[in-house]
């Protein structure tokens, strides 16, 4: 019953967990992994038996490609993959730009008769579905998305780019009502000025608007764990009735959940007409493995 | 922009709150309320300006009918309404029978080119969507649905049917891991035997499998409030990663939420091809009022 042949493009954090999520899915089979020429010769143990190539075209029969690339590279890669007649799934996470990305990719997907599911992860992704549900249940009110505690990839990368920083970790700490504290742990280069680094971090656009605490540590790596979480809260009105209280909370391994959601999104992608979809546009049942009637009996 | 003309069939608890949810929705307008001949002459204040009739056919142009009837009457009413070329939405809540009801109604809906959204409420309904999401995020694991504290309509009706019971209230108290205590408050008829009533309740199929505590009170009505709640919990694995913790909790006015969800389901029904749908089969975005692109920009 392994009916879908899947390729992983990119082999960072998400790529590694995609390998596991694909292995655990009854309906997906790994066709291979696409890596950059510089890294294609590296063979970690888990890739020993896996075709590893530098171009998707080197793999036989691929039905869907998971774009496990840095987010900014995704909008360039997706149209190329779709043009090869292969569905795509990505976890593009720039909230402000995904609506435009979707419009552009929708035309490409339709032109090639394939589907693309974009921004499939937990935020954007499953959190988006929850925000949709919360709004539908209580059309008037405010939803607060509180992230963490957990590591923010974007913020961490921003700190690492600052001169004098050898290694860094930016943790997101929820303060409630959608506000966050940034706890930044920095390992300095020899001779770097802590005060200058602190100022550079606090003035960075990623940090400027949030409470930011910078601490210097001898070893950043020992602080890193992939645990993350979110708390979605809403107090709203159903019809004319106020004070309806909704709350979703999760504590998760971040890349493991993202990879799992991407596999579910790929499954849903195969069930749609050609086009580009965000997760809120797909019927929840389509994400699940199994026979439709049995799912309805068991889950509804 | 009030483009959908809606009828409410039945005017109990849910019907009253549907009146408010329809009034609050920018895209729905109330065409009228259908009541039984015995009650059609009653005119509570909020129905003074509303057409109240004894048959749906007496109303001009109805696009969708909300079946706010006792659950067991719903499967008979829905096909009749669809045959009139009118969409239906119900909150049919017999979990064990809804899959069959859906299959039967699907043929009727398709034959008349209309849509039916069934079991639209919070359980079945929005809880079903959450169970779907939880399973997609962590395909292996156990989801516990913990209801309450809140009034159970089904259990309350069962107690009221026992000889010697003048009035009753059955509260559902969550004990965790999907188990529940039933707290039953009973107002006895003059001369009734408390011990016989207690035994009859505890032996009733609704109560036999749960811890059940019966208490006798002088006035049941002063104990009744429509507050309810649920806690959905899951610990599961994403791919090969265990210990992913998911949790949804809400505290709500029960009929107000049900009515609001039914209005959202009606909106989604207008966007589907003919057929019968449970809520997990509809894209979450379709439940929302507003322009698709704006919703994606704002919510995803």
Interface residues (C-beta under 8 A of the other chain):
Chain A: X17 X18 X20 X21 X23 X24 X25 X95 X98 X99 X102 X103 X119 X122 X124 X126 X128 X129 X130 X131 X132 X133 X135 X136 X137 X138 X139 X140 X237 X238 X239 X240 X241 X243 X244 X245 X246 X247 X248 X249 X250 X251 X252 X253 X256 X257 X259 X260 X261 X263 X264 X278 X279 X280 X281 X282 X283 X284 X285 X287 X288 X289 X293 X295 X296 X297 X299 X300
Chain B: X17 X18 X20 X21 X23 X24 X25 X95 X98 X99 X102 X103 X119 X122 X124 X126 X128 X129 X130 X131 X132 X133 X135 X136 X137 X138 X139 X140 X237 X238 X239 X240 X241 X243 X244 X245 X246 X247 X248 X249 X250 X251 X252 X253 X256 X257 X259 X260 X261 X263 X264 X278 X279 X280 X281 X282 X283 X284 X285 X287 X288 X289 X293 X295 X296 X297 X299 X300
